[in-house]
């Protein structure tokens, strides 16, 4: 949940990149960190686990406006995708305001994508959050591998597998080349900020006598 710093006139919120192991979550954040340097505040922190990593850094969404006269600071996080780091994934989700679900386009990863989405839904539920209400954008990653002759799922199939009930926006992407990375993040930021504006409006209405 977003944190309001009245003294600094700043709202801090959290966006988490979620998905199966090796789907491209880390590559997304690394590309964003390199490409949007002017919007990055501070260093990128990497917490290494065996064969996986959790990354996070502060991001300033310039050009998307303020909320109630406050500047917005966004913390971008990844979660480790491997099954054995289930508790770490759940911990990183605590206080989440928006989510990018990164799905792997390789055919052999189809089941892992669906299991990871189910894992996300269960972890959100334990925090009292509905996956149908949290700002969520999907990214169908590794589309560039088709040029290398690797068997990929079609966008239509991935949409059916993962998005039939959710019906959230999705983007084709290659985190390696950067294609679709900025569009995915920008859309998630917009949805998250709109959600925060609604939450603040409701809070103010509740506080009125």
Residue pairs with C-beta under 8 A, 6 or more apart in sequence:
1 95
1 97
2 11
2 12
2 13
2 14
2 97
2 196
2 199
3 11
3 12
3 13
4 10
4 11
4 70
5 11
5 12
8 71
9 69
9 70
9 71
10 70
10 71
10 72
10 73
11 67
11 68
11 70
11 71
11 72
11 73
11 196
12 72
12 73
12 74
12 75
13 72
13 73
13 74
13 75
13 97
13 98
13 192
13 193
13 196
14 74
14 75
14 77
14 95
14 96
14 97
14 98
15 74
15 75
15 76
15 77
15 96
15 97
15 98
15 99
15 100
15 185
15 188
15 189
15 192
16 77
16 78
16 79
16 92
16 93
16 96
16 98
16 99
16 100
17 25
17 28
17 29
17 76
17 77
17 78
17 79
17 99
17 100
17 102
18 25
18 79
18 89
18 93
18 99
18 100
18 101
18 102
18 116
18 120
19 25
19 81
19 101
19 102
19 103
19 104
19 113
19 116
19 141
20 81
20 103
20 104
20 109
20 112
20 113
20 115
20 116
21 52
21 80
21 81
21 82
21 83
21 112
22 81
22 104
23 81
23 102
23 103
23 104
23 109
23 112
23 113
23 116
23 141
23 142
24 102
24 104
24 139
24 141
24 142
24 173
24 175
24 176
25 78
25 79
25 81
25 102
26 53
26 55
26 78
27 175
27 176
28 78
28 100
28 102
28 139
28 141
28 175
28 181
28 184
28 185
29 44
29 55
29 56
29 57
29 76
29 78
30 44
30 55
31 175
31 176
31 178
31 181
32 59
32 76
32 181
32 182
32 185
33 40
33 44
33 57
35 178
35 181
35 182
36 59
36 182
38 62
39 59
39 60
39 61
39 62
40 57
40 58
40 59
40 60
41 57
41 58
41 59
41 60
41 73
42 57
42 58
43 57
44 55
44 56
44 57
45 55
45 56
45 57
46 53
46 54
46 55
47 53
47 54
47 55
49 80
49 85
49 88
51 82
52 80
52 81
52 82
52 85
53 78
53 80
54 77
54 78
54 79
54 80
54 88
54 92
55 77
55 78
56 75
56 76
56 77
56 78
57 75
57 76
58 73
58 74
58 75
58 76
59 73
59 74
59 75
59 76
60 71
60 72
60 73
60 74
61 72
61 74
61 189
61 193
64 72
64 189
64 190
64 193
65 193
66 72
67 193
67 196
67 197
67 200
68 197
68 200
72 193
74 189
74 192
76 185
77 92
78 92
79 85
79 88
79 89
79 92
79 93
80 88
80 89
81 89
81 116
86 119
89 119
89 123
90 123
90 126
93 120
93 123
93 124
93 127
94 127
96 124
96 127
96 129
96 134
97 134
97 135
97 192
97 195
97 196
98 134
98 135
98 136
98 137
98 188
98 189
98 191
98 192
98 195
99 120
99 134
99 135
99 136
99 137
99 188
100 136
100 137
100 138
100 139
100 184
100 185
100 188
101 116
101 117
101 120
101 136
101 137
101 138
101 139
101 162
102 139
102 141
102 175
103 109
103 113
103 116
103 117
103 138
103 139
103 140
103 141
103 158
103 162
104 112
104 113
104 141
104 142
105 140
105 141
105 142
105 143
105 145
105 146
105 152
105 153
105 158
106 142
106 145
106 150
106 151
106 152
106 153
107 151
107 152
107 153
108 151
110 153
110 161
113 158
113 161
113 162
114 161
114 162
117 162
120 131
121 131
124 130
124 131
124 134
125 131
131 166
132 165
132 166
134 195
135 188
135 191
135 192
135 194
135 195
136 166
136 168
136 188
136 191
137 168
137 169
137 170
137 171
137 184
137 187
137 188
137 191
138 162
138 163
138 166
138 168
138 169
138 170
138 171
139 170
139 171
139 173
139 180
139 181
139 184
140 155
140 158
140 170
140 171
140 172
140 173
141 173
141 174
141 175
141 180
142 152
142 173
142 174
142 175
142 176
143 152
143 172
143 173
143 174
143 179
143 180
144 174
144 176
144 177
144 179
145 152
146 152
153 161
155 170
155 172
158 170
159 170
163 170
169 187
171 180
171 183
171 184
171 187
172 179
172 180
173 179
173 180
173 181
173 183
173 184
174 180
175 181
